Amino acid sequence: MCLLWCLRPSAVAAAEGTTYKGGLLNKSYYPTRGDAANVNKHWYIIDAEGQTLGRLATLAATYIRGKHLPTYSPSMDMGAYVVVVNADKVQVTGNKRTDKTYFRHVNGRPGSWKIETFDQLQQRLPERIIEHAVKGMLPKGRLGRRIKLHLKVYKGTGHPHEAQQPTDITKQISIKPKDGPGAALLASKQ
């Protein structure tokens, strides 16, 4: 006579009337390919006018990575698409406008290079400043190279992604954690 402990996990689940999606001891959630599909991805928009570069890039990288979701998994593309408009009006603090430099190879090969300041690059290609800042906050490797394409940066106010109906998250740039979505819960506990 065998008790329930000697049966396979699927037999135990059938005996108890409960079905498990995996091993009996592993009840933690792990997203599937369907959870990470592009059909499920949301679109967000950030207005960079007057915003600090680092804070804007942090918010964009968080949403691209999917860290704002409870289904976040570091090894999967669980994030969203982020559209940044008014990239030419982003701000930096201190002396970074003249001291911050950007290095690049002119013809794409080592040997010929050019260094530009923040001001010079903002005059020439303002989109590249935000792309460079967000790229540094994403993972390095195959996943990072794939999800950096989820960032869309535009110089003016217009963008071709109106059909996706992006949600504006600009106001979340300057929100401190104590004033964020959990502020009411924290206040009720004190």
C-alpha positions as CSV (number, residue, x, y, z in Angstrom):
1,M,0.0,0.0,0.0
2,C,1.5,3.2,-1.1
3,L,0.8,6.6,0.5
4,L,0.7,9.8,-1.4
5,W,4.4,10.6,-0.8
6,C,5.5,7.7,-3.0
7,L,3.6,8.8,-6.0
8,R,4.9,11.0,-8.8
9,P,4.0,14.8,-8.5
10,S,1.5,14.5,-11.3
11,A,-0.2,11.6,-9.5
12,V,-0.3,13.5,-6.2
13,A,-1.8,16.5,-8.0
14,A,-4.5,14.3,-9.6
15,A,-5.2,12.7,-6.2
16,E,-5.6,16.1,-4.5
17,G,-7.6,17.5,-7.4
18,T,-5.0,20.3,-8.1
19,T,-3.0,20.7,-11.2
20,Y,0.6,22.1,-11.1
21,K,2.4,23.6,-14.0
22,G,5.8,22.1,-13.3
23,G,7.5,20.3,-10.4
24,L,5.7,19.9,-7.1
25,L,8.3,21.9,-5.2
26,N,8.7,24.7,-7.7
27,K,5.7,26.9,-7.4
28,S,7.4,30.1,-8.3
29,Y,6.4,32.0,-11.4
30,Y,8.7,32.1,-14.5
31,P,7.5,33.9,-17.6
32,T,7.0,32.0,-20.9
33,R,7.7,33.1,-24.4
34,G,4.1,34.2,-24.7
35,D,4.5,36.6,-21.8
36,A,7.4,38.3,-23.5
37,A,5.8,38.5,-26.9
38,N,5.6,41.9,-28.7
39,V,1.8,41.7,-28.6
40,N,1.8,42.2,-24.9
41,K,4.2,45.2,-24.9
42,H,3.0,48.6,-24.0
43,W,4.2,52.0,-25.4
44,Y,5.3,54.9,-23.2
45,I,6.2,58.5,-24.1
46,I,8.6,60.8,-22.3
47,D,8.9,64.6,-23.0
48,A,12.6,65.5,-22.5
49,E,12.0,69.2,-22.5
50,G,13.8,70.6,-19.4
51,Q,14.4,67.2,-17.9
52,T,17.8,66.1,-16.5
53,L,19.6,63.6,-18.7
54,G,20.4,60.9,-16.1
55,R,17.0,60.9,-14.5
56,L,15.3,60.6,-17.9
57,A,17.6,57.8,-19.0
58,T,17.0,55.9,-15.8
59,L,13.3,56.0,-16.2
60,A,13.5,55.0,-19.9
61,A,15.9,52.1,-19.1
62,T,13.6,50.9,-16.3
63,Y,10.6,50.7,-18.6
64,I,12.5,49.2,-21.5
65,R,13.9,46.5,-19.2
66,G,10.5,45.8,-17.6
67,K,11.6,46.4,-14.0
68,H,8.3,48.2,-13.3
69,L,6.3,45.1,-13.8
70,P,5.7,42.3,-11.3
71,T,6.5,39.8,-14.0
72,Y,10.1,41.1,-14.4
73,S,12.7,38.4,-15.2
74,P,16.3,39.5,-15.8
75,S,16.9,37.0,-18.5
76,M,13.9,37.8,-20.7
77,D,12.7,40.8,-22.7
78,M,9.7,41.7,-20.5
79,G,9.8,45.5,-21.0
80,A,8.0,48.0,-23.2
81,Y,8.7,50.5,-25.9
82,V,9.7,54.0,-24.9
83,V,9.4,57.1,-27.2
84,V,11.4,60.2,-26.2
85,V,10.4,63.5,-27.8
86,N,12.2,66.9,-27.6
87,A,15.6,65.3,-27.3
88,D,17.2,68.6,-28.3
89,K,15.9,70.2,-25.1
90,V,17.4,67.8,-22.5
91,Q,19.4,69.4,-19.7
92,V,22.5,68.4,-17.7
93,T,23.6,69.8,-14.4
94,G,26.9,71.5,-13.4
95,N,29.6,72.0,-16.0
96,K,28.7,68.9,-17.9
97,R,27.5,71.0,-20.9
98,T,31.1,71.8,-21.7
99,D,33.0,69.1,-19.8
100,K,31.1,65.9,-20.7
101,T,32.7,64.3,-23.8
102,Y,31.5,61.7,-26.3
103,F,34.1,59.6,-28.1
104,R,33.5,58.0,-31.5
105,H,35.5,56.5,-34.4
106,V,34.8,58.7,-37.5
107,N,34.8,56.0,-40.1
108,G,33.8,53.2,-37.8
109,R,37.4,51.8,-37.5
110,P,40.0,52.3,-34.9
111,G,42.7,54.8,-35.9
112,S,40.6,57.9,-36.7
113,W,38.5,59.2,-33.9
114,K,36.8,62.3,-32.7
115,I,35.8,63.7,-29.3
116,E,32.8,66.0,-29.0
117,T,31.4,67.9,-26.0
118,F,27.8,67.7,-24.9
119,D,27.0,71.0,-26.6
120,Q,28.6,70.0,-29.9
121,L,26.8,66.7,-30.0
122,Q,23.5,68.4,-29.0
123,Q,23.8,70.7,-32.0
124,R,24.7,67.9,-34.4
125,L,22.7,64.8,-33.3
126,P,20.6,65.4,-30.1
127,E,19.0,62.0,-30.3
128,R,22.4,60.2,-29.8
129,I,22.9,61.8,-26.3
130,I,19.8,60.0,-24.9
131,E,20.5,56.8,-26.8
132,H,24.0,56.7,-25.4
133,A,22.8,57.3,-21.8
134,V,20.1,54.7,-22.0
135,K,22.4,52.1,-23.7
136,G,24.8,52.4,-20.8
137,M,22.0,51.4,-18.4
138,L,20.9,48.3,-20.3
139,P,22.6,44.9,-20.0
140,K,25.5,44.1,-22.2
141,G,25.1,41.1,-24.5
142,R,22.4,39.7,-26.8
143,L,19.5,40.8,-24.6
144,G,20.9,44.4,-24.3
145,R,21.5,44.7,-28.1
146,R,17.9,43.5,-28.7
147,I,16.1,45.7,-26.2
148,K,18.0,48.9,-27.0
149,L,15.9,48.9,-30.2
150,H,12.8,49.5,-28.0
151,L,14.0,53.1,-27.5
152,K,12.7,55.6,-30.0
153,V,14.2,59.1,-29.8
154,Y,13.1,62.2,-31.8
155,K,14.4,65.7,-31.9
156,G,11.0,67.6,-32.1
157,T,7.6,67.0,-30.6
158,G,6.3,64.8,-33.4
159,H,6.8,61.1,-33.7
160,P,5.3,58.3,-36.0
161,H,4.0,56.2,-33.1
162,E,0.7,57.8,-32.5
163,A,-1.1,54.6,-33.6
164,Q,0.3,52.7,-30.6
165,Q,-1.3,55.2,-28.2
166,P,1.7,55.7,-25.9
167,T,1.1,56.5,-22.2
168,D,2.8,59.7,-20.9
169,I,5.2,58.9,-18.0
170,T,7.1,62.2,-17.9
171,K,5.8,63.1,-14.5
172,Q,7.4,60.0,-13.0
173,I,11.0,61.3,-13.6
174,S,11.1,63.5,-10.5
175,I,8.9,61.4,-8.2
176,K,10.8,60.2,-5.1
177,P,10.0,56.7,-3.9
178,K,8.4,58.1,-0.7
179,D,5.9,60.0,-2.9
180,G,5.4,57.2,-5.5
181,P,2.6,54.7,-5.9
182,G,3.1,53.1,-2.5
183,A,2.9,56.4,-0.6
184,A,-0.6,55.8,0.7
185,L,0.4,52.3,1.9
186,L,3.4,53.7,3.7
187,A,1.3,56.4,5.4
188,S,-1.2,53.9,6.6
189,K,1.4,51.8,8.3
190,Q,2.8,54.7,10.3
